[in-house]
Amino acid sequence: MLTYNFSNARGIFFPAGLPPDGTCFYATEACLKYCCIYKKTLSHKIIIGYEKKKKALDYFITQPVRVIVNKLRQEYNNKILYWFASGDCPLGYEKKIAQIIRHLSPETPQNGFTRNKKLYNFLTNEKNVRLMLTIEKPSFEDFINTDRLAVPNYKTGLVDIYIKQKLVAKCSSESCGEFEDNCTACYQSGRGCFYGMFKNGLSY
């Protein structure tokens, strides 16, 4: 199995933490310290063991794009596909992951958070995809040059979501901030990660 129920979506879970055991190459000290994956009281109570995450990662690494796409289509059952519910895009596989996302984008909305700027840049204009770039301390240039920016606040446990330089939501792994922990509801109402997005693609 490649996906698991997560926030009324289907989440893709890769091993968290720094390589070689994890996929979070760009993780910071604070990220590793406060990562929600290590909490034991998550409201959605998703507990996916390391072996399952590693098995999913190995499948993505070893199988051809078309095989992975077909497998995902069998699993997500018309739900939103949430990338990196655990872990991140493994270094060196940005192009392959982007190809998978593009194959699926016409038929299903996708979202998620990554610190991998190369993957993010591959998908900046992809319709039906809201992959947020996470930067802990963004510079002025980061704000100007990043249309979908996520800024974590480890003290509050919230993530500030910026779309086109506008703060549109404060989300969290516990309750999505002011919104319910429900990616489908946010997509349908154009909130959070999906702010300004129509069902058939970007509204700008």
C-alpha angles and dihedrals in degrees: 000000000000101000138042134192110277129164093339089308137082111266129206111218122198125174111283125222135050123321141296091042096024137042099225099106092160096045117135128214090258092047092054092046098050102027110144091221089075095052117104098204104059111154093227089051095214109168112178114171124229094251092058091048092048091048091053091048092050090051091053091048099046105034126078118256094250092053092050092047092052091047092051091049089056092051111039095058097204093311125129113275111230114200123213099005078164127017125356142258106304115243112263095022099080094110093048094049090047090052091052092049092049092051090054100038098087092059107032137030115241133194141164145128128270138171090201104107093187091060091044092052091051089060106036094115099033113127120231091019126108106179108167122213110225116216119167098202107018119196124222088262090053091055093047096045101040118076094184111038131169119195114188122214106201093189094059097028090232131123119216110224116209122189115186089346092306121120102231105163149002109222135179140184088245104052110343088253109262091002130071117260092262124117092187093056091049091049094049093049097037096243136138113358089002096053111145093011127128121208091255097048145296118344091213 
